[in-house]
Amino acid sequence: MSIARPNQPLVLTLLTYVKPIEEIDALRPRHLEWISARIAAGEVLLAGRRDSASGGVLLYRGSADAVEAIARTDPYITEGAATLEVVGFTAAVASAEVGALLA
């Protein structure tokens, strides 16, 4: 396995649902449209619901401050359905395949 050193600023955001799942599910189409637009803009790399269905996880390119401003426009956040945790980090080591995607 080859190792890449992408030296890329990335941000992991953790959403935690604070409203009943019925309200979350009602907002889900808007949330997915929002994610699709962020992917098209090159901001979000991947997203998914936590296995426990207690929230979601998104991986972004960029600095924590810039990403937080974007993440706060997610319908889950604007509608008060979820809280947001922002974890900025620099990708220092990656598989060659992931490193190529981040280049």
C-alpha positions as CSV (number, residue, x, y, z in Angstrom):
1,M,0.0,0.0,0.0
2,S,1.3,3.4,-0.9
3,I,1.0,6.4,1.5
4,A,0.2,9.9,0.3
5,R,0.8,13.1,2.3
6,P,-2.0,15.3,1.1
7,N,-1.5,18.2,3.6
8,Q,-5.1,19.2,3.0
9,P,-7.4,21.1,5.4
10,L,-10.5,19.1,6.0
11,V,-13.5,19.4,8.4
12,L,-15.6,16.7,9.9
13,T,-19.0,17.9,11.0
14,L,-21.2,15.8,13.3
15,L,-25.0,16.5,13.4
16,T,-27.0,15.3,16.4
17,Y,-30.7,15.2,16.0
18,V,-32.6,17.1,18.7
19,K,-36.1,16.7,17.3
20,P,-38.3,13.6,16.8
21,I,-37.3,11.4,13.9
22,E,-40.6,12.3,12.1
23,E,-39.5,15.9,11.9
24,I,-36.0,14.9,10.8
25,D,-37.5,12.7,8.0
26,A,-39.8,15.5,6.9
27,L,-36.7,17.8,6.5
28,R,-34.6,15.0,4.8
29,P,-35.5,15.9,1.2
30,R,-34.4,19.5,1.7
31,H,-31.3,18.3,3.6
32,L,-30.3,15.9,0.7
33,E,-30.8,18.7,-1.9
34,W,-28.6,20.9,0.2
35,I,-25.9,18.2,0.4
36,S,-26.1,17.6,-3.4
37,A,-25.5,21.3,-4.0
38,R,-22.6,21.3,-1.6
39,I,-21.1,18.3,-3.4
40,A,-21.6,20.0,-6.8
41,A,-19.8,23.1,-5.4
42,G,-16.8,20.9,-4.3
43,E,-17.3,21.7,-0.6
44,V,-18.6,18.3,0.7
45,L,-16.7,15.1,0.0
46,L,-19.1,12.6,1.6
47,A,-22.0,12.4,3.9
48,G,-24.1,9.8,5.7
49,R,-26.4,9.1,8.6
50,R,-24.9,7.7,11.7
51,D,-25.5,4.0,12.2
52,S,-27.5,4.8,15.3
53,A,-29.8,7.2,13.3
54,S,-29.0,9.8,16.0
55,G,-27.5,12.3,13.5
56,G,-25.2,12.6,10.5
57,V,-21.6,12.9,9.5
58,L,-20.2,15.1,6.7
59,L,-16.7,15.6,5.5
60,Y,-15.8,18.9,3.9
61,R,-12.8,20.5,2.2
62,G,-11.6,23.8,3.7
63,S,-10.9,25.6,6.9
64,A,-13.1,25.1,10.0
65,D,-14.3,28.7,10.0
66,A,-15.4,28.6,6.3
67,V,-17.0,25.2,6.6
68,E,-18.9,26.2,9.8
69,A,-20.5,29.1,7.9
70,I,-21.6,26.7,5.1
71,A,-22.7,24.0,7.5
72,R,-25.0,26.4,9.4
73,T,-27.1,26.8,6.2
74,D,-28.1,23.1,6.3
75,P,-31.9,22.8,6.7
76,Y,-31.4,20.5,9.7
77,I,-29.5,23.4,11.4
78,T,-31.6,26.3,10.2
79,E,-34.8,24.5,11.3
80,G,-33.3,23.7,14.8
81,A,-33.6,20.0,14.1
82,A,-30.0,19.2,14.8
83,T,-26.9,20.5,16.6
84,L,-23.6,20.9,14.9
85,E,-20.1,20.0,16.0
86,V,-17.2,21.1,13.8
87,V,-13.9,19.3,13.9
88,G,-11.2,20.8,11.7
89,F,-8.0,18.9,10.9
90,T,-5.2,18.6,8.4
91,A,-5.1,15.4,6.4
92,A,-1.4,14.5,6.9
93,V,-1.4,10.8,5.8
94,A,-3.8,9.0,3.5
95,S,-3.9,6.0,1.2
96,A,-2.6,6.7,-2.3
97,E,-6.2,6.5,-3.6
98,V,-7.6,9.0,-1.1
99,G,-4.5,11.2,-1.5
100,A,-5.1,11.4,-5.3
101,L,-8.8,12.4,-4.7
102,L,-7.7,15.2,-2.4
103,A,-5.0,16.5,-4.8
